[in-house]
């Protein structure tokens, strides 16, 4: 995992609220004001606890903050993390390669019917994936095919 990740005091408040309501352990949080959403990366095995029965925890948090909440389950393995970040899209394959110039790239193959889900409206999900792949694994680019 990359070191030196900076979390703002505002994101710390979101993490504290999230953990107190869900009981799940949060590794990271990014708040996008312009998109009115908050993305949480939770520890491995904490995704169910974070969501809650029938999505109850997410609904409570969204009501309290007025933002949409997204949750990604962390994995130390880059390929698994990428799969987790693209859920509910079904990922067929993740190929991670290092180019001769040292840059790390990931090519993700999804079911053709899930490509829209993986990319997201206006490329939002793809951008989120690129951000976190670079933040945690120094992957410079992620291509979804």
Number of C-alpha atoms within 10 A of each C-alpha: 14 10 8 7 10 9 12 12 9 12 18 14 12 21 24 13 15 22 16 11 16 21 14 21 21 24 13 19 23 20 18 12 9 6 10 12 16 20 19 23 22 23 17 16 13 18 19 14 17 26 18 17 10 9 12 13 19 21 14 15 18 15 11 10 14 11 17 17 18 15 19 25 23 24 19 11 10 20 19 15 20 23 23 19 24 24 15 11 19 18 23 11 14 19 13 16 13 12 9 7 6 9 12 17 19 21 16 20 18 21 14 12 10 17 17 15 18 27 20 15 10 9 12 14 17 19 15 16 23 20 16 19 24 17 16 17 16 17 20 16 17 22 15 14 14
